[in-house]
Amino acid sequence: MKKHRHFTFLEKRGFNLNLGTIKELSEFIGNPHKDLKCIHVAGTNGKGSVTAFISSILIEAGFRVGTFISPHLVEENERFLINGKPIADKKLLPLIERIRFSLKGKKIKPSLFEFCTALAFLFFKEEKVDFAVLETGMGGRLDATNIVDSLISVITKISFDHQEYLGNSIEEIAAEKAGIIKENSVCITRNKGKALNVIKKFCKKKKAKLIVSESKAELKKIDVNKMFFDLTFEGKKFENVCTSLIGEHQLENIENSVNAVLELRKKGFGISEKDIINGIKKTHWPLRLELKQKKPFVFLDASHNEDGLKKTGLVLRELFPKKKFHFYFSLSGARDYRKMLQVLIPFASRIDVFDGKFKPVSGKEMQKFLLKKTKKINSVFYKNPRNGLRKIIENSKKDDVIVALGSIYGVSLLIENW
């Protein structure tokens, strides 16, 4: 499949850890973000899933919803969604040109993420969305999305990731994420301990209402492609609610999402109980322990930090209690692959590796570490990611479990195998 690449003129630019550029850029195009009702989602793990759940519930309730995510998986258009559908080229290309024209003669040089953020704001305004659900790119305080005056901020599970930019302690990382909380707004979180203490301080300073536990989800049954749970909110219990996003960690994401839409309901927006249940059921979010085939089982999963990888391993162990798993792994960015591989080793029968497409951690280095670290775990480095997965599948038994996982920039390369 030929991929459309409309942002090549921005690809060699880094990113700006300040809000100056995005503020200027937005001003050049009329500050479209000021006309949007925004739900803003930050966190280390789960922010993509929460963005998807909230969007799906609001769509089910009959609202016109703009959703901004990053990065894309296959096509750049996937970053900009209206009611779950990516922007068409016939709308995307003129918006790109309009923003480029607004920059002529100006000194600022926006990064890819800043340009896409401004484009999302403009697109959502012109499409007259009822709500814009925005996923931060990294951090929160200095993230380009953080110029919005959001109605609700959601802060998902905070753990270690991007320490070189966000800090080396949970408190420092939490402070960066909590930077999205706005004056007199509402903040939703299920964090505990040190992270929650930081969030509480930010809410107090901003006079924001903090919601920690308004709904509760209890796991009932899980299989390879769906999960059933009981959901309680506003004094009512709904039994055997279904979602295709599996793993007990998704229950926390669902609780955050339900708490967010309940706050919108309190503000007078028409969202029924049925909308919430059906919205959860209809939520699809790729690369979250996504089953792609059986015989052998093949999952794709975008876990790329220690906490996420451990949760993936625990879900797999629950699904297949007597098995070890064949992992196919890649990482992007300045991440400590040693710590992450050590998380995977107890769950693994073997760990093969490949290079992703954006600042990849060397697959050959990871292979060398694995072969030196343990004699029980074999490892092959595959130069061609897709061919490597095909070979792994061809050489597997029908009841084997293969899990391709790691950074989105790597795992997304494998989507075309199906």
N, C-alpha and C positions, 0 to 999 in steps of 0.2 A: 504494500500500500504506500502510495506516495504521500509524504507528509507535507502539509502547508507550513511554511516557516516565514512568518510575517514580521518578526522582530529581530532579524539578523543584524540590523544596524545598531542594536543595543547590546549584543551578546558579549562584547569585549569589555564592557563597562562593569565595574564592581558594584558595590552597593554603598549607600550613604547612611551612616549611623547618626542621622539628625533629621529633623522635620523641616528644615529650611527649604530644601529643594522641592519637596512635594507641596508645600504651602504655596511657593511661587508658581509652580506648574498649575496647580488647581486654580489659582487666581487668574492665570492667563486664559483659562477656559471657562471662567465664570463661576468658580466655586460651586460646582454641581453637588458636592457632598452636603452642602448646607440645606438642601431640599429633600434629603433622604431621612426616613425613619430607620435607624440602624440597630441591629443586634451584633455585638462585637465579640468575637471568640478568640481567646488566647490560651496558652498552656503548652506543656511539653508533649504529653500524649493525650490523644482523644479529641483534639480540637477539630480535625476534619470530620470525624464521626458526629460530633455535636452539631457542627454546621449543617451536616446532611440531615440529621434528625429534625432540627428546628425548621429548616427549609421545607422538608416534606410535610410536617404537621401544618404549617402555615398554608402551603399549597392545597392540602386537603380541606382546609377551612375556607377555601375559595379566594384567597388573596393572591395578588400578583407579586411574585417573590424574585428578587435579584440575589444571586449567590456568587460570591467572589472567593475563589480558592487558588491555592498554589502549592506545588507546581502542577503543571498539566501532566497527563500520562502519555498521551500519543499526540493529540492536536492542541495547539495553543488556544484554540477557540474554547476548550473545556474550562478555562479559567473564569469565563464570564457566562453565567447561566441565567436564563429566565424560565421560571417554573420547571427547572431541571434540564432544560434544553440549551446546549451551547449556542453562542452567538454564530450566526451565519456569516460567511465571508462578505456577502453583499452589504452587511451592516458594519462588520469589523474593519474592513479596509478603508472606507471613508472616515471612520473615527480616527484611525491611525494617522491618516493624512491631515485631518483637521488639527490634531494635537501637534504633529510635526510642524505644520504651518505656523501655529501659535508660538513655536520656539524659535522661529527664524529671527536672527539678529540678537537673540538673547544669549547670555553667558552661561546659563545653567545647563548641566548635562545630566538628565535623570537616568537612573539605572533602569534595567528591565523591569524590576518590581515596581518602582515608582511610576514608570510610564503606564504599566498595566493597571495599577491602582487608580490613577487618574482616569484612565479609559473606562474602568468599571464604574466609577462615579458618574461620568458623563453618559455612559450607556444606560445605566439604571434610571437616571433622571429623565432621559428622553423616552424611555420605555414606560415611564410613569408607574414604577413599581410601588406597591403598598409598603413593602419592607425590603431592606437590603441586609442580608446576613453576610458578614465579613469575617473571613479567617485571617488572622495575622500571618505574616510570612515568617518572622523570627522575633522572639521577645515580645514587645508590646509598647513600652514607653517611647521608643524611637522608631517603631515600625511605621511605614508609610501610611498604613490604614488609620493611624491614631490621630488624624486630624478631624475625625468625625466626632460629633456630639451625640454619642449613642444613648438610646433609651435604656438598654440592658447590656451589661458586660458579663460574659461567662468565662470563668478561669478554670480550665480543666486540670487534670493531675499534673503537678509540677515535680519534675525529677531532673537529673543531670543531663544536659545536652547543650551544645554550643557554648561551652564554658569560656572559650577564648573571647566571646563577645558579651556573655550575660553574667559571668561571675562564677566563682568556684565554690560557692555554698548555696544551699537551698534558699537561705534568706535573701541572698543577692539575686538569684534567679527569680524568686517570687516577687521581689520589688520591681524587676523589669516587667514581668507579666502584669502585675497590679497597676502598672502605669496606664493601663487603658481605662481604669475606673474614672468616671466623670462626676462632676459636681451634681448633687441631688438626683443621682440616677439609682439604678438597682444593680447589684453585683450578685451573681450566682456562682457558687463553688461547692465542691465536695472535698476540698483539700482538708488536711488535718495537721496538727502539730505546728512545726516552725513555719511552714508555708501559710497556714491559716492565720497564725498570729500576725504575719506581715500584712496579709490581705485585710484583716480587721483594722489595723492601724491606718491603712490607706482609705478604707471606707469611712472611718471616723473623721479623718482629715477632710475628706471630700463630702461629708454629710450624705453619704450614699447608704441606701438600705442594703443590708447583707442577708442573703438567703442561703443557709447551709443545708437545711433538710426540710423540704415541704412535701416531697414524694418519696416513696420507697418501692424498689423493685427487688423481688425475691426469685431466684432461679428455681425452676421446676424441672426442666428437661433440656438437654442439649444434644444435637447430633451434628453431622458434618456440614450441614448447610442451613440449619435454622436452630432457633433457641426459643423456648417457652418460659414465661415468667409471670408471676402475679405482680400487678402494679396497683399501688394504693396512693391516692391523692384526694385531698379535700374530703376526707372521711369515707371515701368509697373504695372498694376493692374490686379490681377487674382481673379475672382469672384467665390463665393461659393466653396471655398476650404474646404475639409472635414477632420475631425479627430475624432477618437473614444475616445480621451481624452477630457472629457468635463469640462467646467468651464472657466470663463473669465480669471482666473489666468494662464490657459494654453496658452493663447495668448502671454503673456510675455515670456513663455518658448519657444514658436515657434519663436518669434522674435529673441531671443538669438541664437537659433539653426540656423536660416536662416542667420543671420549675420556672424556666424562662418563659414558656408560653402561658403558664398560669399567671405570671405577672402581667403579661399583655392582656390576658382575659380580665384581670382586675382593673386594668386601665380602660376597659370598655370595648375591647376588640372581640368580635364574635368568634370564639373558638370553642367548639363543643367537646364533650368527653369522647364522642365517636370520632371526631377529627383527630384527637390525640392518639387513640388506639390505632386507627387506620393509617395515620401518618407514620407511626412507628413501623407498622407492618410493611408499608410500601417503600420504606427507606432502603435505597441501595447505595453502597459506597464501596468501590472496588479496592482491591489489595488489602483488605482487612480480613486476614485468614480466609481468603476467597477460594472456594473449591472450584477447580477448573475441569477436573476429570476424575473418574474412578478407574480402578484396575490398570495401573496402580493409581492410588490417590495422589493428586497433585494440587497443592495449595500455593497461592501467591499471597505474600504478606509484606507490608511496608514497615515492619518494626525495625528501627535503626538506632536504638539506644538500649542501655542495659535493662532498664525497667520494662520497656516494651518487649524485648526479646525474652525476658523471663516469663512474662505473662503469656506470650505465644507458646512457649514450651510447656507451661502448666496446662493450658487449654488442650494442647495436643495430647498430653499425658492423660487427661481426663477422657478424651475421645478414644484414645487407643492405649489403654493402661498397661498392656504387656509389650509394647513396641518401643524400639529406638527409631530415630528418624534420620532420613537422608536430607541434609540441608544443602542448599545451593545459595551462596552468600556473596553479597557485594556491599560496599560502603562508599559514600561520597563525603567530601569535606574533611576537616581536620578532626577526626574522631579517633579515639584510642581503640583500635580494632582488637588489641590483645584482651582487654577487659570484656569486650562483647563476645569474642570467640570462647572465652572461658565460661560465659553464661550458657552458651550453646552446647559445649562439650558433654555435660552430664545427660543431655537429652539425645545425643547424636549417635548414629551408627557410623556415619562418615560426614564430612563437611567439604564439599567441593566449592570452588570460588571462581569469580569472574570480575572483570572491571566494568563499572558503570559508565555513564556517558558524560558526567560532569564532575570534574575534580576528583576522580576516583582514587580511593585508597588502593595501593598496588595489590592485585590479586596474588601475584607471585610472592610478595612479602608475607601475605596472610597464609599462603600455602606452606612457606618455609617455617613459619611460626608453628603451625599445626603439626607438621611432621617432626619438629624438634620437641614440641611440648608433650606430645603423647604418642606412644607407639600403637595405641589401640584405635586411633582415629586416622584413617587414610584420607588423602586429599589430592584432587587433581585441579589444576588451573586450566580453565577453558578460555581461549583467546576470543572465540566467537560465542557470545552468551546464548543466543538462540539455538545454535547447533549443539552447544554443550548440554542444554536441557533436553534436547531430543535424544542425545546419546544416553543420558542418565535414564530417561524413561524407557528407551529400548532395552537397556541392560538390567531393568528392574523386574522383580516378580510382581504378580498381579495384586498381592496384598501388601506391597511396600507402600510407605508413606513418604512422599517427596515434598519438601517445603522450600520454595524459592523465596528468599526474604532479604531484607536489608533496605537500603535507601531507595526511595521512589525512583531516583534517577537510574538505578540499576534494574529493579524489578519491573518497571514499566517497559523495558526493552523486551520482556518475555511475553507480553500480552499477545503479540502477533503469532505466537505458537498455536493459538486457538482461533 
